[in-house]
Amino acid sequence: MTYADMFSKVKEMLMGADVSDIHEHLAYQFNITGEAEGIFYAEVKDGRLYVEPYEYFDRDAMFTCTAETLFRIAEGKTDPILAVTLGKLKVEGDIDKALKLKDLLKSKKKSR
């Protein structure tokens, strides 16, 4: 899988999230390692979700993992907290805001 393929799949998965109930600014950077290596960010701002293939310097939290781990988390097959415990996901930054990623991913499932 190339970075472009991975980013396209991730963007499609995340853009289904319902962020209308999120009234704070959230900015996450994802550093993908291994196959499909690259960087992208997801930002919730003014009730809208943006997913772009760039580094985000004013981020709240940064996640580092493989594309496979990210997909498993986004699909609800792996709990993000378990992934951290197992060393499959590294989290830096504001832990309270990082934990809101799980809520963001859950909102995607409800909107379907």
N, C-alpha and C positions, 0 to 999 in steps of 0.2 A: 504494500500500500504506500502510495506517495503522500507527501505532506498535503498536496492539493486535494487528494481524495479524502484524506482524514478530515481536513478542515471543512470540506463541503458536507460531509456526513455529520460532523459535530454541529455545524451551523444549522443544518436542517433539524437536528434533534432538539437543540436549545431554543430555536425560534418558535416552537410550539408552546413555550412556557407562558403562563398567565402571570404577568408582573403587575397587574392593576392594583393589587393589595399591598405592594411594596412601596412605601412612602419615603424611603431613604435611598441615598446613593450607594450602590454596591459596584465595586470594580474588581474583577478577578483576572489575573494573568495565569495562563496555562503554559507550562514548559513541557513539551512532549519529548520524551527520550526514546532511543532505539529506532525501530522502523517508523517512518513518517515523522522524524524529528523536526521540531519547529516550535514557534511561539505564536499564541493568539490570545485575545482577551474577550471577556464578556462583561458588559457594563449595563446596569439598570440605572436609568437616569430619566427623571420626569415621567415616570410611568411607562417607559419604553425600554426594550431590550435591544442592545447592540452587540453583535459578535463580529469582530474584525481580526484580520491576520497580521496584527502588529504587536509590538511590545508596548506595555502600558506602565508608565513610570509612576503615576499617582494612584497606584492600586491599593486596595484594602488588604488583599491576600494573594498569595502566589501558590499555585499547585504544581508539583512536578511529578510526572508519572508517564507510563507508556500509553500509547493510543488504546491498546487493549484494555488496560485498567480504566481509562476514562470512559470508554464505551460501556463497560460492565457497570460502572457507577451510574452513568446516564440512563441505562436501561433498567436500573433497579435490581440488577443481579448481584451487585456487591455493595455493601454498606460502606460509605466513605470513612467512617470512624474505624471500622474493621480494617480497611485498606491501609490506614495510617498505622494501626497497631501491627499489621503484618509487614510494614515497610514498603508497601507497594505504592503508597501515596505520601509525598512530603508536602507539608503545609507550612508556610511562613507568613507572618503578618498578623492582622487582627483576627484572632481565633473566633470571637463572637460573630463577626461578619462572615468568616469562612464557613461556619456551621450553617449559615443561611443558604448556602449552595444546595444543601439537601432539600430545603423547602422549595427552592426554585425548581429543582428537578421534579419534585412531587407534583407541583402545580401543572406541569406538562401533562402528566397522566390524567389529571382531572378534566382538563380542557378537551380531551379527545372524545 
